[in-house]
Amino acid sequence: MNLVNLLSWIFFFLVVFPMEGKKSLILIASSDTELVYKVHKQSWRRYMNAFEDQFECYFVEFCTDLTTPYLLKNNILKIQGQESYIPGIFDKSFKALEFFQDRLSEFDYIIRPNLSSFLILPRLKKFLDHQTKKSFYAGPQSVFKNDEGRTGDDLDYATGTCIIFSTDLAYLLLENGKDLLGLNYSTYHADDLLFARFFKKQHISLNPIPSFSIESYKEPHRFYHLIPEDIFHFRVRTWGKDRYPLEKLIHQELYELFYE
């Protein structure tokens, strides 16, 4: 067999039978500031520890009552600080990376979803098995028009519902991103935009992932046949006063459809 044929066979087997990598770290942006968040936590707890050889999952929350910088207990990483949308979500995500810094070499990817997300972990694993483990940034795509109001450039970014990046980018962020902590409240300082701008400055492009958004009450089994097989991310966020009972039903049915 000549060298060209040998390389072709190697490429074929790597694509069809990808090499097993390390597991991934899932850091869920969490809080207890709204009643409906109890529904989301319950949903995550049904499956978040079912694939421990592939994923480690933790809720990440600020807590004003801590006497130490961090407290890790029962899959909840509590960080000394005050909950807020801006700068809170980015800050606690960054500080969670700092907490796990000495263990980051155990992981190929960092996944930073929010509480309202529902992940099909076996599908996510299959997706990650076919991605590069260097300079990788992915998530449901959105576009921020006229970014920062001065450059006129649009910013492609992964929405904060599910940000995925390879571990080398986590190291890069920890080394060079401390100036992004504690920023004042501004639309431009949302966590997903800060991640995107940082990666853009490192010349890292976004890899869009398919996502399914449920924004009004629907019974998932009724549109199950419309969900593509490559979908592994759902965002469940209804609008109205009945979020708690409605989203509880949606999450329960998603679990029954994809995990039972």
Secondary structure in CASP SS format (residue, H / E / C, confidence):
PFRMAT SS
TARGET T0000
AUTHOR 0000-0000-0000
METHOD secondary structure of the structure
MODEL  1
M C 1.00
N C 1.00
L H 1.00
V H 1.00
N H 1.00
L H 1.00
L H 1.00
S H 1.00
W H 1.00
I H 1.00
F H 1.00
F H 1.00
F H 1.00
L H 1.00
V H 1.00
V H 1.00
F C 1.00
P C 1.00
M C 1.00
E C 1.00
G C 1.00
K C 1.00
K E 1.00
S E 1.00
L E 1.00
I E 1.00
L E 1.00
I E 1.00
A E 1.00
S C 1.00
S C 1.00
D C 1.00
T C 1.00
E C 1.00
L C 1.00
V C 1.00
Y H 1.00
K H 1.00
V H 1.00
H H 1.00
K H 1.00
Q H 1.00
S H 1.00
W H 1.00
R H 1.00
R H 1.00
Y H 1.00
M C 1.00
N C 1.00
A C 1.00
F C 1.00
E C 1.00
D C 1.00
Q C 1.00
F E 1.00
E E 1.00
C E 1.00
Y E 1.00
F E 1.00
V E 1.00
E E 1.00
F E 1.00
C E 1.00
T C 1.00
D C 1.00
L C 1.00
T C 1.00
T C 1.00
P C 1.00
Y E 1.00
L E 1.00
L E 1.00
K E 1.00
N C 1.00
N C 1.00
I E 1.00
L E 1.00
K E 1.00
I E 1.00
Q E 1.00
G C 1.00
Q C 1.00
E C 1.00
S C 1.00
Y C 1.00
I C 1.00
P C 1.00
G H 1.00
I H 1.00
F H 1.00
D H 1.00
K H 1.00
S H 1.00
F H 1.00
K H 1.00
A H 1.00
L H 1.00
E H 1.00
F H 1.00
F C 1.00
Q H 1.00
D H 1.00
R H 1.00
L H 1.00
S H 1.00
E H 1.00
F E 1.00
D E 1.00
Y E 1.00
I E 1.00
I E 1.00
R E 1.00
P E 1.00
N E 1.00
L C 1.00
S C 1.00
S E 1.00
F E 1.00
L E 1.00
I C 1.00
L H 1.00
P H 1.00
R H 1.00
L H 1.00
K H 1.00
K H 1.00
F H 1.00
L H 1.00
D C 1.00
H C 1.00
Q C 1.00
T C 1.00
K C 1.00
K C 1.00
S C 1.00
F C 1.00
Y E 1.00
A E 1.00
G E 1.00
P C 1.00
Q E 1.00
S E 1.00
V E 1.00
F E 1.00
K C 1.00
N C 1.00
D H 1.00
E H 1.00
G H 1.00
R C 1.00
T C 1.00
G C 1.00
D C 1.00
D C 1.00
L E 1.00
D E 1.00
Y E 1.00
A E 1.00
T C 1.00
G C 1.00
T C 1.00
C E 1.00
I E 1.00
I E 1.00
F E 1.00
S E 1.00
T H 1.00
D H 1.00
L H 1.00
A H 1.00
Y H 1.00
L H 1.00
L H 1.00
L H 1.00
E H 1.00
N H 1.00
G C 1.00
K H 1.00
D H 1.00
L H 1.00
L C 1.00
G C 1.00
L C 1.00
N C 1.00
Y C 1.00
S C 1.00
T H 1.00
Y H 1.00
H H 1.00
A C 1.00
D H 1.00
D H 1.00
L H 1.00
L H 1.00
F H 1.00
A H 1.00
R H 1.00
F H 1.00
F H 1.00
K H 1.00
K H 1.00
Q C 1.00
H C 1.00
I C 1.00
S C 1.00
L C 1.00
N E 1.00
P E 1.00
I C 1.00
P C 1.00
S C 1.00
F E 1.00
S E 1.00
I E 1.00
E C 1.00
S C 1.00
Y C 1.00
K C 1.00
E C 1.00
P H 1.00
H H 1.00
R H 1.00
F H 1.00
Y H 1.00
H H 1.00
L H 1.00
I C 1.00
P C 1.00
E C 1.00
D C 1.00
I C 1.00
F C 1.00
H E 1.00
F E 1.00
R E 1.00
V E 1.00
R C 1.00
T C 1.00
W C 1.00
G C 1.00
K C 1.00
D C 1.00
R H 1.00
Y H 1.00
P H 1.00
L H 1.00
E H 1.00
K H 1.00
L H 1.00
I H 1.00
H H 1.00
Q H 1.00
E H 1.00
L H 1.00
Y H 1.00
E H 1.00
L H 1.00
F H 1.00
Y H 1.00
E C 1.00
END
